[in-house]
């Protein structure tokens, strides 16, 4: 597993545009190396507060690049989510 977020290029650009359009202005992006072996590298997207949404927001990007490990009791649940 690489130490960079596996979601790059046009996919990353579209995601950032989506966040800016639906959550708020993107203030910055912090790249985080995997915190444990086998986990993906992720980006933390910082969305600034606005007049109508007076709070800060963190959005992850990259968690959905790898399937989640789910218990066998939930086999039909989506394995890729952010």
N, C-alpha and C positions, 0 to 999 in steps of 0.2 A: 504494500500500500504506500503510495507516495505521500510526501509531507506537504503537498499543495492540494487545494480543493479540487476534486475531480470535475466540478462543474465550471467550465471556462468558456470563453468565446461568446458567441451569439446567445447561447443559453443563459449564461451569467448576465449578459447585458439585458436580455428580456426580463429576467427575474428582478434585477435592480430597477428597471423601468416600471414593472408591475408594483413593486413595493412603493416607489415614489408616487405613483398614481393612485394607489389605494390606501396606503398607510400614512405617508407623509414624506417630506424631503429627506433624502439620505444625506446625513452629515458626514459619515465616514464608514469605512469597512476595516475590520480588524481580522487578519488571518490568524487562525489558531491551528497549530500542528496537532496531530492526533494525541489525545490525552492518555491513550493506552494502546497497546498493540492490537491490530485488527480493526480499530475504529478509523473512520475517515477524517481527513483534515476538514475543517469547516471555516466559514467566514461568519463573523458576527457583524450584522449590518445595524448601524446606529441611525435611528430616525429621530430627528429633532422634534421638539414640541411645536405645536402651532397654536394659533389663537383659538381655534375650535377644538383642538385636542391638546390640552395643556400638560402633556406627560411625555417622557422619553420612552422609546420603544427599542428593544433589541430583537432582531429577526435572524434566525440561523439560515445558512445556505450551505448545503453539502451533506446534511444528515441523510437525505433521501437517496444518496448515490449508492448506498449499500443496503441490502435488505435487513430489516429488524429480525432479531431472534425472538420468536414468539413461542409460548408454550404450545404443546400439541393440542390442548383443549380449545384453541382458537385457530384452527387451520385455514379458515376461509377469510380471515382478516387481511387487509392489504399489508404487504410487507415493506412497501416503500412509502415513507411519509417524512415530512419535515418536522 
